[in-house]
Amino acid sequence: MAERISCAQAGRYGYSWLSVTELADFNYEQTFTNQRREPPEDVTYREFLGDRYFVHLAVLNALSADNDVRVLFCFQG
């Protein structure tokens, strides 16, 4: 993680990660209000993320026999 942060470009911040187990254990049937729609509408995380997300999650889960796969992310301002 420290190596990734040291290579960071200007404007990137808030580096963190989630394990594949954390991603797999999330309740994707929860709803939230999608403010990007006009009018805003309630959707599940599963609907919002779409099928491709879950295909990729299954691949990551197959790689994570010892829960040692993590997804690194950051925000850009």
C-alpha positions, 0 to 999 in steps of 0.5 A: 500500500505504501508503495502505491501511495508513493507513486500517487499522482497529484489530486489523489487521496483517501487510499484504502482497500477492501478484501474480497471477503468483505466485498462478497459478504456485502448485502447487495440487496440493500437499496439506496437513492440513485441521485444520478437519475432524473427523477432520483429512484431507489435501486439495489446495489446489485441493480446499480452495479450490474452483472459484470461486477459480479462476474469480476467478483467471482474471479477475484473470489476464486483467487482468494483462497486464503483471503489474501486478495484485496481491491485497492482504491483511492479518490481523485479530486 
